[in-house]
Amino acid sequence: MSSRKVTPLVRTLTIVNSTYQPSFGNTLINVLETHYLTTGDRIRIRFPNVPQILEDVPVTVTSGTAFTVDTPMDYKIDSRGEIKVLFYSTGMTGPQSPITVNSTTALAAVMQLWVSGIGGAVYTVEGSLDGQHYSTDSNITTHLGVDGDTQAVVINVSWAYLRLNITSIGAATKLYGNFSG
Protein backbone atom coordinates (compact mmCIF):
# COMPACT_ATOMS: atom_id res chain seq x y z
CA MET A 1 0.00 0.00 0.00
CA SER A 2 1.35 3.40 -1.00
CA SER A 3 1.84 6.25 1.43
CA ARG A 4 1.62 8.75 -1.43
CA LYS A 5 -1.42 10.65 -2.49
CA VAL A 6 -2.29 10.12 -6.15
CA THR A 7 -4.09 13.01 -7.81
CA PRO A 8 -5.59 12.93 -11.30
CA LEU A 9 -4.59 15.69 -13.70
CA VAL A 10 -7.73 17.77 -14.17
CA ARG A 11 -8.56 20.80 -16.26
CA THR A 12 -11.23 23.26 -15.17
CA LEU A 13 -13.65 25.07 -17.48
CA THR A 14 -14.96 28.49 -16.44
CA ILE A 15 -18.76 28.69 -16.57
CA VAL A 16 -20.07 31.91 -18.15
CA ASN A 17 -23.77 31.03 -17.85
CA SER A 18 -26.27 28.24 -18.30
CA THR A 19 -29.86 27.92 -19.43
CA TYR A 20 -32.17 25.14 -18.30
CA GLN A 21 -34.28 23.94 -21.25
CA PRO A 22 -37.19 21.97 -19.73
CA SER A 23 -38.71 21.07 -23.10
CA PHE A 24 -35.44 19.28 -24.03
CA GLY A 25 -34.65 18.00 -20.52
CA ASN A 26 -31.19 19.53 -20.60
CA THR A 27 -29.09 22.51 -19.63
CA LEU A 28 -27.06 24.53 -22.12
CA ILE A 29 -23.73 25.57 -20.57
CA ASN A 30 -21.52 28.30 -22.02
CA VAL A 31 -17.86 28.34 -20.95
CA LEU A 32 -15.21 31.03 -21.25
CA GLU A 33 -12.50 29.02 -22.94
CA THR A 34 -12.56 26.59 -25.87
CA HIS A 35 -13.52 23.30 -24.23
CA TYR A 36 -12.07 20.81 -26.77
CA LEU A 37 -14.83 18.32 -25.96
CA THR A 38 -16.65 16.07 -28.41
CA THR A 39 -20.19 14.78 -28.08
CA GLY A 40 -20.22 11.85 -25.66
CA ASP A 41 -17.24 13.04 -23.60
CA ARG A 42 -17.89 12.93 -19.86
CA ILE A 43 -17.37 15.75 -17.35
CA ARG A 44 -17.87 16.46 -13.64
CA ILE A 45 -19.94 19.44 -12.46
CA ARG A 46 -19.43 20.76 -8.91
CA PHE A 47 -21.82 23.20 -7.28
CA PRO A 48 -20.78 26.00 -4.93
CA ASN A 49 -21.95 25.78 -1.32
CA VAL A 50 -23.94 22.61 -2.05
CA PRO A 51 -22.68 19.10 -1.34
CA GLN A 52 -23.65 17.96 -4.81
CA ILE A 53 -21.65 16.75 -7.78
CA LEU A 54 -22.90 15.59 -11.16
CA GLU A 55 -20.34 12.89 -11.91
CA ASP A 56 -19.49 11.33 -15.27
CA VAL A 57 -22.03 13.44 -17.20
CA PRO A 58 -22.02 13.04 -21.02
CA VAL A 59 -22.04 16.24 -23.08
CA THR A 60 -23.57 17.13 -26.42
CA VAL A 61 -21.38 19.76 -28.07
CA THR A 62 -23.15 22.73 -29.66
CA SER A 63 -20.09 24.96 -30.30
CA GLY A 64 -16.45 25.35 -29.27
CA THR A 65 -17.53 27.11 -26.06
CA ALA A 66 -20.95 25.55 -25.39
CA PHE A 67 -22.51 22.14 -24.77
CA THR A 68 -25.60 20.62 -23.21
CA VAL A 69 -25.96 18.08 -20.43
CA ASP A 70 -29.11 16.11 -19.68
CA THR A 71 -30.72 17.41 -16.48
CA PRO A 72 -34.11 16.42 -15.04
CA MET A 73 -34.46 19.81 -13.32
CA ASP A 74 -32.89 23.27 -13.17
CA TYR A 75 -29.69 22.84 -11.18
CA LYS A 76 -29.02 26.59 -11.45
CA ILE A 77 -25.50 26.02 -12.73
CA ASP A 78 -23.73 29.39 -12.63
CA SER A 79 -20.27 30.94 -12.70
CA ARG A 80 -19.60 29.90 -9.10
CA GLY A 81 -19.72 26.23 -10.12
CA GLU A 82 -16.88 24.22 -11.60
CA ILE A 83 -16.65 21.97 -14.59
CA LYS A 84 -13.85 19.43 -14.34
CA VAL A 85 -12.49 17.47 -17.29
CA LEU A 86 -10.22 14.50 -16.52
CA PHE A 87 -8.33 14.52 -19.84
CA TYR A 88 -6.60 16.69 -22.42
CA SER A 89 -8.05 16.54 -25.93
CA THR A 90 -7.10 16.64 -29.57
CA GLY A 91 -6.25 20.21 -30.60
CA MET A 92 -4.99 21.32 -27.18
CA THR A 93 -1.43 22.66 -27.39
CA GLY A 94 0.84 24.86 -25.33
CA PRO A 95 1.18 25.29 -21.57
CA GLN A 96 -1.74 23.92 -19.54
CA SER A 97 -3.00 25.07 -16.13
CA PRO A 98 -0.51 24.23 -13.38
CA ILE A 99 -1.05 21.95 -10.43
CA THR A 100 0.19 22.85 -6.96
CA VAL A 101 2.66 20.38 -5.53
CA ASN A 102 2.55 19.67 -1.82
CA SER A 103 5.54 17.44 -1.15
CA THR A 104 4.90 15.07 1.75
CA THR A 105 7.95 12.86 1.28
CA ALA A 106 11.58 13.32 0.36
CA LEU A 107 11.07 11.07 -2.65
CA ALA A 108 10.94 12.19 -6.26
CA ALA A 109 7.50 12.98 -7.63
CA VAL A 110 6.03 11.05 -10.55
CA MET A 111 3.62 12.01 -13.29
CA GLN A 112 2.12 9.04 -15.17
CA LEU A 113 0.22 9.75 -18.37
CA TRP A 114 -1.49 7.54 -20.92
CA VAL A 115 -3.39 7.96 -24.16
CA SER A 116 -6.80 6.67 -25.10
CA GLY A 117 -7.14 6.46 -28.85
CA ILE A 118 -4.58 5.78 -31.54
CA GLY A 119 -3.20 9.26 -32.26
CA GLY A 120 -0.39 9.51 -29.70
CA ALA A 121 0.74 12.61 -27.79
CA VAL A 122 3.87 14.73 -27.30
CA TYR A 123 4.57 17.02 -24.31
CA THR A 124 7.07 18.15 -21.69
CA VAL A 125 6.58 18.61 -17.95
CA GLU A 126 7.57 22.05 -16.66
CA GLY A 127 8.19 23.18 -13.08
CA SER A 128 8.09 26.52 -11.27
CA LEU A 129 8.65 27.88 -7.79
CA ASP A 130 6.45 30.96 -8.24
CA GLY A 131 3.74 29.77 -10.67
CA GLN A 132 4.87 32.26 -13.32
CA HIS A 133 8.34 31.29 -14.51
CA TYR A 134 8.63 27.72 -15.77
CA SER A 135 11.61 25.48 -16.52
CA THR A 136 11.51 22.19 -18.36
CA ASP A 137 12.05 19.41 -15.83
CA SER A 138 12.01 16.53 -18.28
CA ASN A 139 12.82 15.46 -21.78
CA ILE A 140 10.16 15.50 -24.45
CA THR A 141 7.75 12.63 -23.79
CA THR A 142 6.20 10.91 -26.80
CA HIS A 143 3.32 8.45 -26.64
CA LEU A 144 3.10 6.04 -29.51
CA GLY A 145 -0.07 5.92 -31.56
CA VAL A 146 -1.22 2.90 -29.54
CA ASP A 147 -4.31 2.92 -27.34
CA GLY A 148 -3.27 2.72 -23.69
CA ASP A 149 0.39 3.67 -24.30
CA THR A 150 1.64 4.75 -20.84
CA GLN A 151 4.65 6.87 -19.97
CA ALA A 152 6.00 8.20 -16.67
CA VAL A 153 8.02 11.31 -15.89
CA VAL A 154 10.09 11.38 -12.70
CA ILE A 155 10.40 14.86 -11.21
CA ASN A 156 13.52 15.07 -9.03
CA VAL A 157 13.38 18.81 -8.30
CA SER A 158 11.01 20.00 -5.56
CA TRP A 159 8.88 22.33 -7.67
CA ALA A 160 5.93 24.17 -6.12
CA TYR A 161 3.99 24.06 -9.42
CA LEU A 162 3.98 21.65 -12.36
CA ARG A 163 2.28 21.88 -15.73
CA LEU A 164 2.19 20.08 -19.04
CA ASN A 165 3.33 21.89 -22.15
CA ILE A 166 1.59 19.96 -24.92
CA THR A 167 3.08 19.87 -28.41
CA SER A 168 0.36 17.64 -29.89
CA ILE A 169 -2.42 15.18 -29.17
CA GLY A 170 -3.42 12.99 -32.10
CA ALA A 171 -6.81 12.89 -33.76
CA ALA A 172 -9.56 11.18 -31.74
CA THR A 173 -7.16 10.80 -28.79
CA LYS A 174 -7.34 11.81 -25.14
CA LEU A 175 -4.40 12.25 -22.76
CA TYR A 176 -5.03 11.20 -19.14
CA GLY A 177 -2.69 11.49 -16.20
CA ASN A 178 -2.04 11.12 -12.48
CA PHE A 179 0.44 12.84 -10.21
CA SER A 180 2.05 11.48 -7.06
CA GLY A 181 4.39 13.63 -5.06
Backbone bond lengths (Angstrom), bond angles and torsions (degrees), N, CA, C in turn:
res aa  C-N    CA-C-N  psi(-1)  N-CA   C-N-CA  omega(-1)  CA-C   N-CA-C  phi
1 M - - - 1.444 - - 1.527 108.96 -
2 S 1.311 115.82 134.84 1.457 121.55 -176.26 1.524 111.59 -83.34
3 S 1.328 115.25 145.20 1.464 119.83 175.46 1.522 110.29 -96.05
4 R 1.320 117.20 4.73 1.457 121.53 -177.78 1.525 110.25 -97.53
5 K 1.299 113.86 148.46 1.456 119.80 175.85 1.529 108.47 -89.33
6 V 1.309 116.84 127.17 1.452 122.05 178.39 1.521 108.12 -102.55
7 T 1.333 115.48 126.23 1.452 121.83 -176.76 1.524 109.39 -121.16
8 P 1.331 117.71 128.78 1.467 118.25 176.68 1.528 110.90 -70.86
9 L 1.322 116.38 147.44 1.461 120.62 172.95 1.521 106.88 -76.32
10 V 1.316 116.33 126.35 1.458 122.38 -173.70 1.520 109.12 -131.45
11 R 1.317 116.24 140.15 1.463 118.65 171.25 1.526 108.14 -110.99
12 T 1.333 115.36 146.47 1.458 121.42 -175.91 1.518 109.37 -112.05
13 L 1.328 116.27 133.47 1.462 122.10 175.06 1.526 108.53 -100.76
14 T 1.321 116.60 138.81 1.457 122.72 -179.16 1.524 109.69 -89.47
15 I 1.317 117.18 118.53 1.462 121.78 -179.71 1.527 109.51 -76.36
16 V 1.334 116.74 127.13 1.464 121.60 174.60 1.524 108.58 -89.08
17 N 1.330 116.02 -51.33 1.464 121.85 176.91 1.512 109.45 -165.90
18 S 1.318 115.84 171.47 1.467 120.90 176.01 1.519 109.10 -146.43
19 T 1.315 114.70 155.29 1.463 120.85 179.48 1.525 108.47 -133.37
20 Y 1.336 115.16 118.92 1.460 119.16 175.27 1.523 108.56 -75.30
21 Q 1.325 116.79 131.03 1.469 122.88 -178.66 1.525 108.60 -117.87
22 P 1.354 117.30 86.07 1.466 120.27 -173.60 1.533 113.79 -60.03
23 S 1.325 117.73 -32.65 1.462 118.88 -179.36 1.534 111.82 -67.98
24 F 1.343 117.90 -22.74 1.463 121.66 177.85 1.530 111.90 -102.86
25 G 1.335 117.06 -10.49 1.465 121.04 -177.86 1.520 112.65 66.71
26 N 1.347 115.32 35.06 1.462 117.87 179.78 1.524 110.93 -145.88
27 T 1.312 114.86 174.22 1.458 121.95 176.10 1.520 108.34 -124.76
28 L 1.315 116.04 128.68 1.458 122.45 175.32 1.525 107.49 -87.32
29 I 1.342 116.79 125.08 1.461 121.75 -178.66 1.522 108.57 -117.21
30 N 1.332 115.74 126.98 1.458 122.48 174.72 1.525 108.12 -103.78
31 V 1.328 116.42 132.44 1.463 121.15 179.51 1.523 110.22 -117.20
32 L 1.312 116.11 158.86 1.455 122.09 -175.82 1.530 112.74 -70.41
33 E 1.315 116.02 -45.34 1.449 120.47 -175.22 1.540 111.35 -99.45
34 T 1.323 116.39 164.29 1.463 120.04 172.82 1.519 107.18 -63.12
35 H 1.333 117.41 129.19 1.463 120.06 -172.99 1.524 114.37 -88.86
36 Y 1.305 120.07 -21.03 1.464 124.59 179.74 1.524 113.08 58.00
37 L 1.322 117.52 28.12 1.449 122.04 177.49 1.519 109.72 -93.49
38 T 1.313 116.62 159.04 1.459 122.29 170.72 1.521 107.39 -123.73
39 T 1.304 116.26 155.06 1.468 120.69 -179.96 1.529 109.83 -54.39
40 G 1.322 115.15 130.45 1.458 121.77 -178.30 1.517 113.31 101.53
41 D 1.344 117.80 -19.51 1.468 119.96 175.44 1.520 108.94 -60.19
42 R 1.329 115.97 153.27 1.460 121.13 -176.68 1.527 110.92 -115.30
43 I 1.347 114.40 138.91 1.462 121.73 -177.64 1.521 109.77 -128.27
44 R 1.333 115.27 174.14 1.466 122.78 175.00 1.522 106.92 -122.62
45 I 1.333 117.34 132.81 1.458 121.72 178.03 1.528 108.06 -116.40
46 R 1.343 115.56 122.91 1.467 122.10 177.52 1.522 108.19 -107.15
47 F 1.316 115.50 143.62 1.456 121.63 -179.39 1.522 110.20 -107.42
48 P 1.327 117.66 141.52 1.468 119.59 178.59 1.530 110.87 -74.71
49 N 1.307 115.70 139.68 1.468 121.97 174.05 1.522 114.22 57.98
50 V 1.319 117.15 19.26 1.467 121.22 177.61 1.523 106.62 -136.21
51 P 1.309 117.86 130.92 1.471 119.09 -179.83 1.532 111.42 -78.50
52 Q 1.316 115.16 60.67 1.456 119.57 -176.48 1.522 109.51 -135.80
53 I 1.320 115.13 138.44 1.456 121.82 176.38 1.523 107.36 -136.27
54 L 1.322 116.32 133.25 1.459 120.48 168.84 1.522 105.21 -93.74
55 E 1.310 116.41 111.36 1.456 123.09 -171.95 1.520 110.75 -103.11
56 D 1.324 116.51 138.48 1.461 122.25 172.75 1.528 111.98 57.90
57 V 1.344 115.98 48.26 1.462 123.04 -175.53 1.530 109.84 -92.14
58 P 1.342 118.26 122.06 1.474 119.40 177.64 1.529 111.33 -73.24
59 V 1.329 115.76 145.42 1.459 121.46 179.70 1.520 110.16 -110.09
60 T 1.336 114.22 154.78 1.460 121.99 168.90 1.515 105.51 -119.10
61 V 1.324 116.85 113.82 1.458 121.93 -174.30 1.525 110.22 -75.87
62 T 1.345 115.64 132.62 1.463 121.16 176.58 1.525 111.79 -112.73
63 S 1.348 117.36 -23.36 1.468 122.19 174.90 1.526 107.07 -163.50
64 G 1.327 116.39 -179.26 1.456 120.97 -179.72 1.516 114.28 -67.89
65 T 1.346 116.55 -15.60 1.467 120.46 179.11 1.533 112.40 -128.10
66 A 1.327 117.38 16.15 1.468 120.15 -179.67 1.528 110.53 -146.27
67 F 1.328 114.53 151.25 1.463 121.24 176.34 1.521 107.75 -159.82
68 T 1.321 115.97 164.82 1.462 120.26 175.21 1.525 109.24 -114.03
69 V 1.333 114.31 153.94 1.458 122.29 171.56 1.522 107.17 -130.55
70 D 1.325 115.95 141.67 1.463 119.86 178.15 1.521 109.33 -68.82
71 T 1.339 116.20 128.65 1.462 121.70 179.14 1.524 108.65 -140.58
72 P 1.324 118.29 130.33 1.458 121.12 -179.61 1.529 113.60 -76.76
73 M 1.340 116.65 -10.60 1.457 121.43 -178.45 1.529 108.75 -154.02
74 D 1.311 117.12 174.41 1.459 121.52 177.94 1.525 108.76 -82.21
75 Y 1.309 116.65 107.66 1.463 121.62 179.25 1.524 111.90 -83.77
76 K 1.331 117.18 -1.61 1.463 122.31 179.01 1.541 110.81 53.05
77 I 1.308 114.76 51.51 1.462 121.53 179.03 1.524 107.34 -72.34
78 D 1.335 116.88 120.28 1.463 119.31 -179.36 1.521 110.94 -133.64
79 S 1.307 116.43 -173.59 1.462 121.98 -173.16 1.532 113.85 -64.68
80 R 1.314 117.57 -11.95 1.468 119.58 176.73 1.523 111.39 -83.16
81 G 1.319 117.43 -13.61 1.461 121.37 178.54 1.518 111.21 -80.40
82 E 1.320 116.08 175.57 1.456 121.56 179.88 1.520 110.02 -132.05
83 I 1.300 114.93 139.14 1.461 120.41 172.13 1.517 106.48 -112.60
84 K 1.321 115.99 122.37 1.455 122.35 -178.75 1.527 109.08 -110.20
85 V 1.335 114.63 135.34 1.459 121.74 177.22 1.524 106.38 -121.60
86 L 1.329 117.31 127.89 1.459 121.81 -173.27 1.526 113.34 -92.83
87 F 1.336 117.85 22.71 1.461 120.69 179.53 1.519 110.03 -156.21
88 Y 1.330 114.96 162.57 1.459 122.76 171.85 1.520 105.99 -104.46
89 S 1.331 117.09 145.79 1.459 121.51 -169.67 1.517 113.63 -116.34
90 T 1.317 114.35 165.13 1.453 122.58 172.59 1.522 109.31 -49.86
91 G 1.328 116.83 135.27 1.462 121.43 178.49 1.518 113.92 95.79
92 M 1.328 117.61 -18.93 1.468 120.27 179.25 1.524 108.62 -78.70
93 T 1.328 116.82 125.81 1.459 121.58 176.13 1.522 109.32 -139.31
94 G 1.315 115.40 164.76 1.453 121.14 177.81 1.516 112.53 87.59
95 P 1.344 115.75 -175.96 1.463 120.96 -179.43 1.531 111.67 -65.13
96 Q 1.321 115.94 135.68 1.464 121.82 178.49 1.527 109.00 -101.32
97 S 1.321 116.44 170.99 1.472 120.87 179.73 1.528 109.51 -60.06
98 P 1.318 116.93 138.50 1.463 119.96 -178.48 1.520 112.82 -77.12
99 I 1.317 114.71 160.54 1.462 120.84 170.54 1.524 106.52 -112.32
100 T 1.323 116.23 147.78 1.453 121.82 177.23 1.516 108.35 -86.77
101 V 1.305 115.88 134.19 1.458 121.24 -177.72 1.521 108.96 -105.20
102 N 1.310 115.84 120.39 1.463 121.74 174.75 1.517 107.27 -110.43
103 S 1.306 116.99 97.14 1.455 120.75 -176.96 1.526 109.79 -72.81
104 T 1.325 115.92 126.08 1.464 121.22 179.48 1.518 111.55 -113.41
105 T 1.338 116.09 -6.15 1.463 119.85 178.40 1.517 108.21 -135.40
106 A 1.308 116.40 168.93 1.461 120.62 176.47 1.521 111.21 -88.59
107 L 1.310 116.94 5.60 1.461 121.54 -177.97 1.519 111.12 -82.74
108 A 1.317 115.70 158.90 1.463 120.79 175.24 1.523 109.30 -63.50
109 A 1.320 115.82 149.82 1.464 121.06 175.68 1.528 108.44 -85.86
110 V 1.328 115.99 161.22 1.461 120.75 179.78 1.520 108.96 -136.92
111 M 1.329 114.96 136.22 1.448 121.69 171.13 1.531 106.04 -115.82
112 Q 1.327 116.55 123.14 1.461 121.40 178.44 1.520 107.85 -114.32
113 L 1.313 116.55 125.58 1.463 121.64 -178.43 1.517 109.98 -128.41
114 W 1.335 115.22 150.50 1.458 120.53 179.03 1.518 109.33 -145.53
115 V 1.320 115.46 157.13 1.459 120.75 179.43 1.521 110.02 -106.65
116 S 1.315 114.03 147.80 1.456 122.18 171.68 1.520 105.48 -120.45
117 G 1.303 116.29 117.69 1.455 121.77 -172.55 1.514 107.89 122.34
118 I 1.310 117.01 -175.86 1.464 119.10 -175.53 1.520 112.75 -119.91
119 G 1.344 117.84 19.72 1.453 120.58 -176.37 1.516 115.82 -95.88
120 G 1.333 118.90 -13.02 1.451 120.94 -178.71 1.519 113.02 75.47
121 A 1.334 116.45 178.34 1.463 122.44 179.20 1.522 109.01 -159.54
122 V 1.343 115.46 152.28 1.463 122.05 178.16 1.530 107.71 -136.41
123 Y 1.349 117.32 133.06 1.461 121.16 -178.82 1.516 110.12 -163.32
124 T 1.326 116.18 168.72 1.458 123.15 168.59 1.524 107.67 -125.15
125 V 1.325 116.33 157.95 1.462 122.08 173.71 1.523 106.55 -103.04
126 E 1.327 116.38 130.04 1.457 121.94 -178.88 1.520 109.82 -117.26
127 G 1.334 116.60 147.19 1.455 121.72 -179.90 1.513 111.86 -123.38
128 S 1.347 116.01 156.02 1.459 121.87 -179.66 1.525 109.33 -150.33
129 L 1.314 115.93 150.90 1.459 120.57 173.92 1.519 111.92 -97.07
130 D 1.342 117.41 -21.00 1.461 120.33 -178.10 1.528 114.47 -116.54
131 G 1.327 118.44 -1.38 1.461 121.30 179.58 1.521 113.72 78.65
132 Q 1.330 117.25 6.06 1.462 120.75 -179.78 1.522 113.26 -126.19
133 H 1.304 117.51 -33.46 1.459 122.01 -177.42 1.523 108.18 -112.66
134 Y 1.323 116.85 117.05 1.460 121.63 -172.52 1.517 112.12 -111.94
135 S 1.327 115.86 143.37 1.456 124.34 174.34 1.515 107.99 -120.44
136 T 1.307 116.02 147.91 1.465 119.70 177.08 1.516 108.54 -76.81
137 D 1.323 116.35 124.16 1.462 121.86 -177.34 1.528 111.97 -101.94
138 S 1.316 116.84 0.59 1.462 118.67 -176.35 1.522 109.74 -149.92
139 N 1.295 114.87 168.90 1.451 120.59 172.77 1.526 108.86 -75.03
140 I 1.294 116.18 171.41 1.466 120.15 175.00 1.519 108.17 -66.93
141 T 1.335 116.41 129.53 1.458 121.39 178.96 1.522 108.21 -103.20
142 T 1.320 115.83 130.35 1.462 121.30 -179.56 1.518 109.44 -122.50
143 H 1.331 115.93 125.51 1.458 121.47 173.17 1.513 107.83 -94.59
144 L 1.294 115.79 134.24 1.453 120.58 176.70 1.522 109.57 -67.27
145 G 1.306 116.15 161.01 1.462 120.55 177.05 1.511 111.19 -77.07
146 V 1.334 116.83 54.47 1.461 122.71 -178.53 1.522 107.92 -128.11
147 D 1.311 117.18 126.05 1.459 121.14 179.27 1.529 110.04 -55.64
148 G 1.325 115.96 129.15 1.456 121.25 177.95 1.519 114.23 87.58
149 D 1.342 118.70 -0.45 1.464 120.24 179.49 1.531 108.76 -56.49
150 T 1.322 116.57 125.11 1.470 122.78 -174.64 1.517 110.45 -118.49
151 Q 1.325 115.58 136.07 1.458 122.33 177.63 1.526 108.19 -131.81
152 A 1.321 116.37 155.75 1.466 121.16 176.47 1.518 109.43 -129.58
153 V 1.325 115.26 144.50 1.458 122.12 176.53 1.516 106.91 -120.75
154 V 1.335 116.86 122.68 1.453 122.13 177.49 1.523 107.56 -91.58
155 I 1.320 116.04 129.67 1.458 122.31 -177.56 1.524 107.47 -111.54
156 N 1.333 116.07 103.90 1.464 121.58 -175.78 1.518 113.22 -83.22
157 V 1.321 117.61 -27.90 1.459 121.83 -178.65 1.527 109.18 -82.23
158 S 1.322 117.51 143.19 1.470 121.37 -179.62 1.526 110.42 -85.04
159 W 1.322 116.50 76.01 1.458 121.81 177.67 1.518 110.33 -75.03
160 A 1.324 116.66 151.23 1.465 121.62 174.75 1.530 110.59 -86.69
161 Y 1.352 116.03 -26.18 1.464 121.48 -179.47 1.519 109.07 -136.57
162 L 1.317 116.08 143.11 1.459 122.36 174.59 1.516 108.81 -130.07
163 R 1.330 115.97 148.87 1.462 119.98 174.23 1.519 109.05 -150.30
164 L 1.309 114.54 157.58 1.462 121.12 172.20 1.513 108.58 -89.50
165 N 1.316 116.61 141.55 1.452 121.71 169.62 1.524 104.66 -117.45
166 I 1.330 115.28 103.28 1.464 121.85 -171.41 1.522 110.62 -87.74
167 T 1.321 115.69 128.12 1.459 121.92 174.75 1.527 109.26 -87.62
168 S 1.340 116.62 -44.68 1.465 119.98 179.05 1.516 111.18 -162.63
169 I 1.328 114.16 151.84 1.467 122.68 169.14 1.517 105.13 -131.61
170 G 1.310 117.12 125.53 1.456 122.08 -174.21 1.517 113.71 -63.13
171 A 1.324 114.23 165.04 1.466 121.18 179.58 1.524 110.51 -58.88
172 A 1.325 115.31 140.20 1.471 123.00 178.38 1.536 111.66 53.20
173 T 1.327 116.30 39.61 1.463 121.45 -178.51 1.524 109.53 -129.89
174 K 1.333 115.26 146.02 1.451 122.08 175.27 1.524 108.13 -122.82
175 L 1.338 116.32 143.59 1.450 123.24 178.13 1.521 108.28 -110.13
176 Y 1.329 116.44 118.78 1.467 123.19 179.73 1.522 109.06 -110.31
177 G 1.332 117.14 156.79 1.442 118.07 177.52 1.516 113.82 -160.74
178 N 1.330 114.46 160.49 1.460 123.62 174.09 1.507 108.58 -131.34
179 F 1.320 115.68 153.29 1.458 122.50 178.13 1.519 108.90 -125.96
180 S 1.318 116.26 138.80 1.455 121.60 175.57 1.522 108.05 -136.31
181 G 1.314 115.58 119.02 1.465 117.03 -177.23 1.493 113.19 -149.98
